[in-house]
Amino acid sequence: MSDALIFDAVRTPRGRGSQRGSLASLTSVDISAQMIDALIHRNHLPGHDIEDVIWGNATQIGEQGGCLARAVVLMSELDDAVPGLTINRFCASGLEAVNLAAGQIHAGEKTGYIAGGVEMMSRVTMGSDGAAMAVDPRIAMKMAFVPQGISADLIATEYGFSREDCDRYACQSQQRAARAWTEDRFKHSIVAVHDINHREVLAQDEHLRPETDMAVLAELKPSFADMGEGMPGFDKVALLKYPHLEAIEHVHHPGNSSGIVDGAAAILIGNEEFGAPLELRPKARVLSMAKVGSEPTIMLTGPIAATRLALKRANLEISDIDLFEVNEAFAAIPLLFMHEFGVDDEKVNVNGGAISLGHPLGATGAILLSSAVEELERADLSTALVTLCVGGGMGVATVIERV
């Protein structure tokens, strides 16, 4: 089996996901093509040497519809002979794109791929594609559908994570992200974004709020109490599945939940036969990958089972992992991860995460992977695990080893 080697990883800074955001005048195709071109220039890639571009996106409608990946190829400096594939595993789409490329390399494809993802949340509204789980009553009733925010509050209630626990974690995320920028920890992966006139429009994550403290967060109203306790009464739906709970404690709000942002990320991945003629130095290898389904009402517990499966496939224990990137969809998710595995807080999301920096759905998995690759090198560590919870009750995890 061929090693799947990560040769390079780049990402955009994350822009606020509103019309006031710095990336809002650009499209998903624009910023994706810029990340691919950055890989081409940094690594002196011939435009025809890539087997495929596999691109994750969670809201495939309008300008993100069709085969977005093929549009990205045609807008980039890649040769027209390179095809494109767009995939959707909701929030894990960007990581799943890399995993799919790695799997094909493991199977014997003697070539290289560019994989990653994008989401322009300022331009394509989350949920505007009309997901069947939310709009088809037959599916909603069968799975006891509730929105993800209700699921996050359900996890917090089930495992005893208080509002204070979640707020404290959110403050830490902000502090760590601010430190990462101050110490230039993203310098190898961040690629500034330019507009059509080649003018730089964004060079630094702009969702970050380093002044955040517990007092500021205490003023924020829970985001999901009204939809849970009032109409349409999603708390009652969740409690049908979890009747041992008397009520759901609504602890999540905008300050301890992931930020709505724009962003893209791209990973150059291939085997040794691809990299050697181009004199590419691998940064990491993919040791294992896993994807699982999980109970769809509580929905966001998938990283637990996915991590266990990925570790088993890599023949590793949790103690063998030096660094964890656990998507901060809501504060309760990394709290649950640390609770379940007994992982040291100092190993998890050491440079902040989606609470402080934002969660551009289809891109986030590839962003987390790029962060893990860079931090392994910076801190002289060996192994990392990246995992995300996924809508509808799924989880994805990938284990990498520094080369």
N, C-alpha and C positions, 0 to 999 in steps of 0.2 A: 504493500500500500504506500503510495506517495505521500510525503509530508505536505500538508497545506501550510505554506509559509506566508506570513504577513510581512510585506516589504515596506509598506508605507501606509499612513493613515492621516487624513486631513478632515477638517470640519470648518464650517462657517462659524463666526460668532453668532450667537442667538439674538435675534431682534424681537422686540415686543410684538406680540401678535395682534396688533390693531393698526388702524390707519395712521396712527402716530408713530408706528415702528419704523426703524430705518430701512428695513428690507421690503416694506409694503409696496413699493413701486415696481418691484421685480417679481418674476414668476418662479414657480418651482423649477421649470426648465432652465431659466437663467442661472439660478444659484447652483443647481446640480451640475450644469455644464462647466461652471467655473471651478468646481471642486475636481472634476475629472481632468480639466486642463491643467490644474495645479499638479496633479499626479504625473501627467505627461511631461511637464516642464521639469519638475524636480527630479524625475527619474530617467529623463531622456528616452521616453518610450516611443518606439515607432507606432504610428497610429493604427497599424493593421495587426499588431501582435496580440491584441486582447481577444480572447475567445468569445466573451459575452459581457454585457453590463447587466447586472441583476440589481434592481432598484426597489426599495420598499416605500410604500405610501399607504396611509390609512384611510384617506378620504378621496376615493377615485371617482371624481365627478368634475364636470366643467373643465377648467384648464389643467386639472390633475387627472382627468379621465383618459380613456383610450389607453394605448401602450405608452405611458409616460417615459419609460426607459428608452424606447426607440427615439422619441423626440429629443431626449437629452443627448443621445449619441449624435444625432444629426446636427445639434447645436454646438457640440463640442469639436475638438480638433482630432477626434478619432476618425479612422477611415469609415466610409459608408458601408464597408463590408462587415463591420462589427454589428451584431444584432443587439436587441435589448429585451429584457423581461421584467415586467412589473409584478410585484407580489404584495399581498396584504395579509399580515397576521397582526393587524391593529398596532398596538404600541411596540411590539417586538419586530415589526417588519424589517427595520434596518439591520438588526442582528440576524434575523432569519435569512436575509439576502446573503450575508456573509457565510452563514452556515451552509446554505445551498451551494454556493460556490466551492466551499471547502469540501463538501461531500462529493462533488463531481471530480475535484482534484484527487481526493482519496481513492476514487474509483478508477483512476488511471488517465484522466485527461492531462496530457503533457503540455499544458499551456497556462496562461494567466487570465485572471478575471479582475474586473473592477466591480465592487459590490458596495452597497450603502443604502441611503434613503433620504427622503426629503418630506417636509410638510410646510406649507405656507398658510398658517392659521389666521393670518391677517386677511387673506384673500379667499380661502375656501373654508367655510365655517365647519367646525367639528360637528359631525352627525348629519350634515346636509345631504349625504348620500342615502339616507333613509334605510338604515340597517334593519334587516328582517326581524332580528331579535327584539327590536323596540317597537316596530310598527305592525307586525303580524300577530294578532292576539292569540292565535293557536300556539305559536312558538313561545310567546311571552308567558302564557299560562302554564305550558309544559315545564318550562325551566324556572318558573317563579322569578321572572325578570324584575330587577330593580336597577336604577342607575348606579354607576360606579361609586359615586360619593356615598350612597347608602351602604354599599358593600364595604367601603373603607370604614365607615362608622360602625358597621356590624362587626368587623374584625377588631376594632378598638374595644368594643363592648365585650366581645367574646373573650379576649385575652387580657382585659383589664388595663388597657392603655388610656390614661387620663388625658384631658385637655392639656394639662400642664406638661405631661410627658411629650405629647406631640408638639407643643409650642417650643419646648426646650430643644427638641431635635431640630426643629425648623431654624431656630437661632443658630445652632451649631452649623447647619448647612450653609447659612449666609456667611458666617465667620470663616468657614473653611474655603468657600469660593472666593471671598475677598482676599484671603491669604494667598490662594493660588495665583490670582492675578497680580498681587503685589510682588510675589516671588517669581513671576514669569514662568509658572509651571506648564502653561499651555503653548509655549513659544514654538514648539516643533509641529504642533498639529493645527493651530489656528491659521486660517488663510483669510485675509481681508476680502470683503466683497466690493465689487465695483459696479457702477451703473453703465448704461449703454454708451456714455461719453467717457468711459474709463476713469471716472471720478470715484474715489474711495467713499463708500457710504457707510461702512461699518467695519470696525477692526476689533471691537471688544464686546463681550456679552453685555446686553443692556437691560436685562431683567433684574440684575443683581441689586439688592438693597442692603448694603453692609451696615446701615444704621439700625436695622431691625433688632429689637430686644423684647423681652417678655412683656413689658408694659404695653408696648405698641401692639403686640399680638393679642393681648387680653381684651383690647377694645373691639376686636373684629367679631362680627356675628357669625355663628355657624351657618355654613352654606346650604346644608341639606335638611335642616330641621323642618322647614315649611313643606317641602315635597314629601317628607317622611311622615310627619305628624298630621298635616292637613290633607288637602286634596293634591294628588290622587291617592295618598295614604300608602306609600311604599313601605313604611315600617311594618304595617300589618302583613304585607306580602312576605317580607323577610322573616318575620316572627312565626309564620306558618312553617317555615323550614327549621327554625331555631326556637321552638316553644319554651325551652328551659330559660330563656332570657325574658325578664319581665318587660323590658323596654330597651330601645336602642339609645345609647348616649351619643349625641351629635357633637363631635369634637373637632371636626375638620372645617376649615375656612380657607379663604384665599392665601393666608400667610403660611399655612402648614400643608398646603397642597401644591401640586406642580403648576408652574406658570405656563400660560398660553403664549407661545413664541413661534417664530419662523426659524428654519434652519435646515442644513443639509450636511451630510458627511459621506466620505468615500474611502474605501479600503482597497489597496492593491494587494492581491493575494494570488499565489501560484505555487508551483513546485520548483524544485532545484533546477530542473531542465529549462524552465522558463527564465529563472533569475540569473543563472550563471552566464549565458552569452551576453546579457545586458549589464553584467557586473553589479547586480543588485545585492545589497546586504540585507538578509532577513532580520527583522526585529523580533519576531515571535513565531511560534508554530501553534496551530490549533490541535489541542490534545483530545478534546471530546466535545460533543454537542448533544443536547437533549431538548425535546419539546413534549409537553404533557397536556392533557385536559384535566380540569379540576372542577369542583362543585360550582355550578354557574351562578348561584345566588350570592354566596359570599365572594365568589368570582376571582378575587385578587390574591389567593393563596398559592397560585401555581408555581412561583419561584421556589417554594420549599421542595416539592416533588421533583421539579426539573433539576434543581441543584443536586439532590440525592442521586438522580439517574446519571447526570453528567459526571459526578465524582466516581460512581461505580464504573462507568465506561472508561474513565481515565485511570482506574485502579488507584485512586487517591482517597485520602481522608480529608475532612474539613480542615484539620490542623495542618495539612500540607499546603494550603492556599495562603499566600502572603498578602493578597489584596482582593477586595471585593467591590464590585460596582453593582449596586442593587438599586434599580430605578425608583426614585422618590416620587412615584405617582401621587401618593399621599404619605404622610409621616408614619402612619401605622404599618406600612409595608416593610421598610427597613427595620423598624422596631420588632416586627414579627420575625423577620429573618434572624436578627441577632438573638431573639428569645429562643427560637427553635434550635439554633445551632450552637449557642453559647459562644458566638464569635466576639472577639474584642472589638469594641467600638472604634479603636484607633486603626483598624484595618478596613473599615467600611466607609465608602464614599469620602475618601480623605480630602478631596478637593471640591467638596460640595456636590450638588446634584440638581435634579429637576425642580426642587423647591426654590432654590436660589437662582438657578441659571435657566430654568424653563424646560419644557418637554414638547419638542416638535415631533409629534407622534411617530410618523414613519421614519424619521431620522434618528431617534433617540438611541436605539440599540447600537447603531454604528458609531454614534458619538461616544457612548459609554465604552465601546471597544477601543476607540482611538485614545480615550483618556487612560484606559488601563495599560495600553501599550506604552504610552509616554511615561506614565508614572513608574512602571516597572524599570524603565531605563534610568529615570531621574533618581529613584531611590535605591537602585541596585538590588532589586528584588527578582524573584524567579517565576512565581506562578500567580495567575489572577483568574477570578471567576466573574463573569458578567451575567446578570439575570434580570428579567423583566416580568412583571405580571401582565396579563393580557385580558382584554374584554371578552365576555362570554365564558370565562373560566378556562384559562390556559396559562402556560408558563413556558419560558424558553431560557436556556442556560448554555453558556459556552465556557470552556476552560482553555486558557492559553498558557504557554510557557515561553519565557524570554529566551531568545537565541543569543 
